[in-house]
Amino acid sequence: MSARDNILSAVRSPLGRNAPRPAPWQTIRPPGDLVARFVAHAGAAAAQVKILEGADDIPLAAAEILRLRNLPAILHLPPDPILERLTWSSTPGLTLARAAPGPEDAAMSVARFGIAETGTLFYPASSVRPASWHFRPGLEVAILAADSIDFTLEQVLARLQGEGALPSTVNLVTGPSRTGDIEQTLELGAHGPKELAILIVPGGLQWA
Amino acid sequence: MSATFDPRRFVEASHEALNDPQLRPALGRLKTHFARGRTLAAARFGDFEALREQGRAIRDHALSRLDELLALFERTTQARGGHVHWARDAAEARAIVLAILREQGARSVTKGKSMVSEEIALNPFLEANGIRPVETDLGEYIVQLRDEPPSHIIAPAFHLAKEQVAETFRRSHTALDPARPLVERAALVAEARGVLRARFETADAGITGANFLAAAEGACVLVTNEGNGDLTRLLPRTHIVLTGIEKVVADLGDVAVLLRLLTRSATGQDISSYVSIMSGPRAAGENDGPQHFHVVLVDNGRSQLIGTEAEDVLRCIRCGACLNHCPIYGAVGGHAYGATYSGPIGAALNPGLLGVGMAHHHPNASTFCGRCAEVCPVKIPLPKIMRYWRAREYASGLAPKSAVFGLSLWAFAAKRPWAYRIGARIAARLLRWRAGGRGHIGALPLMRGWFAVRDLPAPEGRTFHDLWQRRR
């Protein structure tokens, strides 16, 4: 017998042993605004969140994030049409880079969904939203539309599956990279971004 | 790995660990960091008890249909363009991984944290075959440089002080300026970030574990805080997932529930920084991620536990909470166990994976305080399973002669009330005489270890049976 058949027959459950599937877990959504909840949880995970007045404010807000940290005014952008449509020329002095970001660079990405329960960004990979960009840069600047925020991972998964097949990689990102591996003490910026800045825009974004 | 890393040396290794002054501060931090974090996270959640019950039910359901779910996972993964391999034991698993790497011509390999890879001793095998994988989880990287095994399921280097890490980095990173300051933890983390980024960029293949497999979607779910697992998957040409057959559940909905339990129980986080849902290689139109994707499903003794009194141990989601709350683990640490899995989960799992003969000390290393079962996110009755292994140890004649003799004596008396009464009467009088009016006894022959840290209150001289008789 092949290893596969050996293993499958060895784990076949003895007759009569069939634990029923439990009813789906129901998360009780606490009262209050989803955006406020998202902001509170993302903040607790050491992300820095700012709510903008509209998508038009993204370029200026990004430039300000770099300036406040004394970082070079260079922002790496993936070929995401949502970012392409923004008026970057309104932000003189900011250089846009197209190459994959290095470990000290700043890069922007658009989150498809947000999960308020944990302050999590939800990124399905696509040809214009490369998965590795959430791990390569030193600073990730994430754009999230208020309408894209749901309460739980289950709700967000259902919305994604409603839009079509799961891509090969879906990344959930909550705060910057961290490690507790030295003396069980938290340090930020282990391999992924040292900082995560989230810009929330009211309403929705034009996905198509 | 040192030759003294052997589960049969548990007793000697525990004494060495108890006398190791460098281990004390690290073990002391378990209570104030991990255990406290879990308590706070469970309280923040609200009805954590209901969540644990849901987690238990989800894992029980999956284990009772393991054959169906594994076959479904295979189909869905293949439909995504991934390859699924089956390994009955450690040797088969190692050979499968090597064959994939050879077929891809992979020379440089990065590796995310995987307890299964420790279990099958993958690294020494690959090194013997000319491939040295680089561990990329910071803790795993540190213990790899020191040629030590991990000492904790989720915090492999927690037993080290930052000065020891600095010393290790100075010895290993010889290309860097020897005069650089390496005092702060942040400096150590930054140095590892720099050194390992170069490895990620040049790796031909990456090997990771998986925390969960979702059968319906053909997805492997990986939980990390550092992001090393994702760089291991996404940058090389080939991604290999190495995981145990028991990790599969029905779908991503079930994974979402287990995730809530896992990170709260492990580090006290509501969720880890990164959770990645990985299905197959990069799809048409995607310009990122691996071109080749393999999943190696490892049995290595797990299927034999099904149908035994120890089968509940397969529910384990490897959070490490039982280690953090165990008085034995808290005293001796992980290395003393001489096995991949330590603490209560090791005591419940190792006799099954390694054999009772190899790991019979582990289920005896328990005060049966029950904290492990209280904090287990999927309600594994760990003390019950340890008792089962103790019974198996006794039945196979491995228990120490003194224990066998003592137990036979006890069994003889317990089954014969007249003998019990006579024995108890003699013992009570002897002990009273021995106390000599002091009310306590400081030592008895053959029991030096027991009396080393405590006294025995002296009996009054009459047995309970005698006193009861008189009252009636």
Chai-1 contact restraints between the chains, C-beta under 6 A:
chainA,res_idxA,chainB,res_idxB,connection_type,confidence,min_distance_angstrom,max_distance_angstrom,comment,restraint_id
A,A3,B,W86,contact,1.0,0.0,6.0,A-B,restraint_1
A,A3,B,R88,contact,1.0,0.0,6.0,A-B,restraint_2
A,R4,B,W86,contact,1.0,0.0,6.0,A-B,restraint_3
A,N6,B,R88,contact,1.0,0.0,6.0,A-B,restraint_4
A,I7,B,W86,contact,1.0,0.0,6.0,A-B,restraint_5
A,I7,B,D299,contact,1.0,0.0,6.0,A-B,restraint_6
A,L8,B,D67,contact,1.0,0.0,6.0,A-B,restraint_7
A,A10,B,S303,contact,1.0,0.0,6.0,A-B,restraint_8
A,V11,B,L66,contact,1.0,0.0,6.0,A-B,restraint_9
A,V11,B,D67,contact,1.0,0.0,6.0,A-B,restraint_10
A,V11,B,S303,contact,1.0,0.0,6.0,A-B,restraint_11
A,V11,B,I306,contact,1.0,0.0,6.0,A-B,restraint_12
A,R12,B,D67,contact,1.0,0.0,6.0,A-B,restraint_13
A,S13,B,S64,contact,1.0,0.0,6.0,A-B,restraint_14
A,P14,B,G307,contact,1.0,0.0,6.0,A-B,restraint_15
A,R17,B,S64,contact,1.0,0.0,6.0,A-B,restraint_16
A,N18,B,S64,contact,1.0,0.0,6.0,A-B,restraint_17
A,A19,B,D60,contact,1.0,0.0,6.0,A-B,restraint_18
A,A19,B,H61,contact,1.0,0.0,6.0,A-B,restraint_19
A,A19,B,S64,contact,1.0,0.0,6.0,A-B,restraint_20
A,R21,B,H61,contact,1.0,0.0,6.0,A-B,restraint_21
A,P22,B,Q54,contact,1.0,0.0,6.0,A-B,restraint_22
A,P22,B,A57,contact,1.0,0.0,6.0,A-B,restraint_23
A,W25,B,Q54,contact,1.0,0.0,6.0,A-B,restraint_24
A,W25,B,V257,contact,1.0,0.0,6.0,A-B,restraint_25
A,P103,B,R197,contact,1.0,0.0,6.0,A-B,restraint_26
A,T118,B,D270,contact,1.0,0.0,6.0,A-B,restraint_27
A,T118,B,I271,contact,1.0,0.0,6.0,A-B,restraint_28
A,A125,B,E286,contact,1.0,0.0,6.0,A-B,restraint_29
A,S127,B,G285,contact,1.0,0.0,6.0,A-B,restraint_30
A,S127,B,E286,contact,1.0,0.0,6.0,A-B,restraint_31
A,S127,B,N287,contact,1.0,0.0,6.0,A-B,restraint_32
A,P130,B,D288,contact,1.0,0.0,6.0,A-B,restraint_33
A,A131,B,L234,contact,1.0,0.0,6.0,A-B,restraint_34
A,A131,B,D288,contact,1.0,0.0,6.0,A-B,restraint_35
A,A131,B,G289,contact,1.0,0.0,6.0,A-B,restraint_36
A,S132,B,L234,contact,1.0,0.0,6.0,A-B,restraint_37
A,S132,B,D288,contact,1.0,0.0,6.0,A-B,restraint_38
A,F135,B,G227,contact,1.0,0.0,6.0,A-B,restraint_39
A,F135,B,D230,contact,1.0,0.0,6.0,A-B,restraint_40
A,F135,B,L231,contact,1.0,0.0,6.0,A-B,restraint_41
A,L153,B,A256,contact,1.0,0.0,6.0,A-B,restraint_42
A,E154,B,G253,contact,1.0,0.0,6.0,A-B,restraint_43
A,E154,B,A256,contact,1.0,0.0,6.0,A-B,restraint_44
A,L157,B,L252,contact,1.0,0.0,6.0,A-B,restraint_45
A,L166,B,E217,contact,1.0,0.0,6.0,A-B,restraint_46
A,L166,B,S279,contact,1.0,0.0,6.0,A-B,restraint_47
A,S168,B,S279,contact,1.0,0.0,6.0,A-B,restraint_48
A,S168,B,G280,contact,1.0,0.0,6.0,A-B,restraint_49
A,S168,B,R282,contact,1.0,0.0,6.0,A-B,restraint_50
A,S168,B,A283,contact,1.0,0.0,6.0,A-B,restraint_51
A,S168,B,G289,contact,1.0,0.0,6.0,A-B,restraint_52
A,T169,B,M278,contact,1.0,0.0,6.0,A-B,restraint_53
A,T169,B,G289,contact,1.0,0.0,6.0,A-B,restraint_54
A,V170,B,I277,contact,1.0,0.0,6.0,A-B,restraint_55
A,N171,B,S276,contact,1.0,0.0,6.0,A-B,restraint_56
A,L172,B,V275,contact,1.0,0.0,6.0,A-B,restraint_57
A,T174,B,I271,contact,1.0,0.0,6.0,A-B,restraint_58
A,T174,B,S273,contact,1.0,0.0,6.0,A-B,restraint_59
A,G175,B,S273,contact,1.0,0.0,6.0,A-B,restraint_60
A,S177,B,E226,contact,1.0,0.0,6.0,A-B,restraint_61
A,S177,B,G227,contact,1.0,0.0,6.0,A-B,restraint_62
A,S177,B,S273,contact,1.0,0.0,6.0,A-B,restraint_63
A,R178,B,N225,contact,1.0,0.0,6.0,A-B,restraint_64
A,R178,B,S273,contact,1.0,0.0,6.0,A-B,restraint_65
A,T179,B,L138,contact,1.0,0.0,6.0,A-B,restraint_66
A,T179,B,E226,contact,1.0,0.0,6.0,A-B,restraint_67
A,D181,B,L138,contact,1.0,0.0,6.0,A-B,restraint_68
A,D181,B,G139,contact,1.0,0.0,6.0,A-B,restraint_69
A,D181,B,A157,contact,1.0,0.0,6.0,A-B,restraint_70
A,I182,B,K162,contact,1.0,0.0,6.0,A-B,restraint_71
A,I182,B,V165,contact,1.0,0.0,6.0,A-B,restraint_72
A,I182,B,R185,contact,1.0,0.0,6.0,A-B,restraint_73
A,I182,B,L188,contact,1.0,0.0,6.0,A-B,restraint_74
A,E183,B,K162,contact,1.0,0.0,6.0,A-B,restraint_75
A,Q184,B,R29,contact,1.0,0.0,6.0,A-B,restraint_76
A,Q184,B,H33,contact,1.0,0.0,6.0,A-B,restraint_77
A,Q184,B,F158,contact,1.0,0.0,6.0,A-B,restraint_78
A,E187,B,R185,contact,1.0,0.0,6.0,A-B,restraint_79
A,E187,B,A186,contact,1.0,0.0,6.0,A-B,restraint_80
A,E187,B,V189,contact,1.0,0.0,6.0,A-B,restraint_81
A,A190,B,L138,contact,1.0,0.0,6.0,A-B,restraint_82
A,A190,B,V189,contact,1.0,0.0,6.0,A-B,restraint_83
A,A190,B,E226,contact,1.0,0.0,6.0,A-B,restraint_84
A,H191,B,R193,contact,1.0,0.0,6.0,A-B,restraint_85
A,H191,B,E226,contact,1.0,0.0,6.0,A-B,restraint_86
A,H191,B,G227,contact,1.0,0.0,6.0,A-B,restraint_87
A,H191,B,N228,contact,1.0,0.0,6.0,A-B,restraint_88
A,H191,B,L231,contact,1.0,0.0,6.0,A-B,restraint_89
A,G192,B,G227,contact,1.0,0.0,6.0,A-B,restraint_90
